[in-house]
Amino acid sequence: MKAAAVAAATLGGSVIAHAALWGYVDGNGVAHFAERQLDSRYGLVIGDGATPKADKVPGKATSPSAILTWLEIAPEVRRVQPWVREAAARHGVDSELLNALIAVESGFDERAVSPKGAVGLMQIMPATAAPLLGKTDPREVARRLAEPRVNIGVGARLMAQLLERHRRIDLALAAWSAGSDAVRRNGGRLPPIDETRAHVQQVLELYWALLQRRHSRGAQQLRIHP
C-alpha cells in the first residue's frame, strides 16, 4: 500500500528496528499509523515472522484477504451494492463498514434467520427494528426485514445511532453484537465476551481490508501516531 510505504519512510529507522507498523484508514481517507497497536482499529500493516501479531480472540478463523475476491465477484454481493451505497449516503456510515458487517453477520444471505430470530443480511432482531419501521406486529416486521433494501437501510440507521452514541467503531460494533448496556456495564470498554470480541475483530479486519482496497492509490492524508 502506498500510504504504508510513505509512513515507513516517515518513521525511518524505527520501522526497520521494530519491523512492525500498525495502521488503519478512516472514513475520511486519513491513514493513521503507529509502531504499536494503539487500539482495536489498528491492524498489522508491516511485520515479519519474528514480530508477534495481536492475539486472536476465540472464534476468529477467517482472514479478510480470503474473502475479498469473493466480495468482488459474488452475484449476491454485487446485487445489493446499490442499496448499500444508498443507505451509507443516507445515514453517514461507510459502505465498507456495512459490507463488512453484512459479510460477517450473514455472508450476504438475505434469507438468513438466526436461532434467536435475527433476520436478513444484517441479522436484525424484529423487536429492535419495529420502532424504526413503525410496525408492531413481529411477523410484519420480520417480513419487511427479509427485504434486502429495507434490511440494509434499517441496519445502517442502527449503526449510525451506535456510532453517535459510542463514538468509536469498535464499541459500536460491540454494542451491535452484545447491546449498548453490555458496553456501558464494562465502563465504556469492549465487554469481556469472547463471541463479541471475535465479532468486533472480524468486522474491523474486513473493514480495514476494504478501506485499503478503496484507498489503494494512496490515502488522502497521513497521520503518524507516537
Secondary structure, DSSP 4 states (H G I P E B T S, - for coil): -HHHHHHHHHHTHHHHHHTEEEEEE-TTSEEEEESS--STT-EEEEE-TTSPPPPPPTT----THHHHHHHHH-HHHHHHHHHHHHHHHHHT--HHHHHHHHHHHHTT-TT-B-TT--BTTTTB-HHHHHHHHT---HHHHHHHHTSHHHHHHHHHHHHHHHHHHHSSHHHHHHHHHH-HHHHHHTTSS--S-HHHHHHHHHHHHHHHHHHHHHTTT--SEEEEE-
